């Protein structure tokens, strides 16, 4: 996974309407329920033994090691309230769009006489629903990080740099060297 893909997953997880379970046992029970009762599948997801999962479900083990606790929290967040996440994605793709905040290096291919030197910029921009839909569709189809970056670059090019077609008509933007990227919908 790459930076854009991770940001899309974090944004989807932030749409939750209820907090995730707090204890390790409750989190394990949730994952077992999400996997239709298969402790073996949960063990494979977390990289632990099936017996370890069973011990957390039963309540014999209470406090996971820090690396297991992090994996457990990440897996629960990924699977928590999937219908709420889908509804938020559908709303962003059809009506509200997506907000991208990034600090990255932007390079330009522009008309003669303008500078095309890449430089670090911090940009916060609302992208229209069409770009949100393209990002979600590409993520679902298993697009590479480069393809997701290209879609985000096209959206920023159109909305931020070209101001929705009001300026810089011949400008082409490259989105590289991402310092950080956050998405919200």
C-alpha positions, -999 to +999 in steps of 0.1 A: +000+000+000+011+036-006+005+070+008-027+078-011-042+043-005-034+046+032-049+081+034-081+068+017-083+040+042-078+064+072-104+087+058-129+059+055-121+047+090-127+083+103-163+082+092-172+058+120-202+069+141-192+048+171-158+042+188-141+008+182-140-017+211-115-008+237-102-041+252-081-067+233-107-094+240-136-073+226-115-064+196-107-101+190-144-111+194-153-085+169-128-098+144-139-134+149-175-122+143-164-103+112-147-135+099-179-155+105-165-174+136-132-184+121-104-180+146-080-194+120-088-165+096-083-139+124-050-155+133-039-153+097-049-116+095-030-108+127+000-131+121-005-150+154-015-186+162-051-197+163-046-206+200-036-170+208-068-157+192-088-183+212-072-172+244-080-135+238-116-144+230-119-166+261-103-139+283-073-159+293-049-133+277-057-096+284-028-074+272-012-079+238+024-070+230+026-035+215+031-047+179+001-071+182-020-043+198-012-020+168-021-047+142-052-056+162-064-019+163-056-015+126-076-046+116-106-036+137-106+000+123-105-015+088-135-037+094-155-014+117-188-002+104-184-011+068-219+001+058-212+035+073-179+037+054-196+027+021-224+053+027-198+080+033-178+070+001-210+070-020-219+105-006-184+118-014-185+103-049-219+117-058-224+149-039-198+163-015-164+155-030-132+150-011-107+173+006-070+167+001-044+182+023-008+175+013+027+188+015+045+175-016+067+185-045+048+198-075+065+201-109+049+217-139+049+215-176+037+249-187+038+275-215+072+290-224+083+318-201+070+303-169+090+284-143+087+246-143+110+240-114+095+216-089+091+229-054+076+219-021+040+232-015+014+227+012-020+225-005-054+220+010-081+217-017-116+204-021-118+181-051-151+176-069-171+144-066-159+131-100-123+129-087-135+112-054-154+086-075-123+080-097-101+076-066-126+051-049-130+032-082-093+029-087-087+018-051-114-008-054-099-021-087-065-024-071-047+005-087-011+011-081+001+040-059+013+058-091-022+056-106-038+069-075-012+098-074-020+105-111-057+109-103-050+131-073-026+152-094-052+157-121-077+168-094-053+192-079-043+204-113-079+212-123-091+226-090-061+243-075-036+252-102-061+258-131-088+271-108-115+251-126-104+262-161-101+300-153-063+301-157-032+283-168-049+263-196-017+245-208-004+236-174+003+199-165+011+190-129+033+163-115+027+151-079+059+137-064+079+134-032+049+134-008+058+145+027+023+138+039-012+135+026-045+135+044-079+130+029-113+137+043-148+131+030 
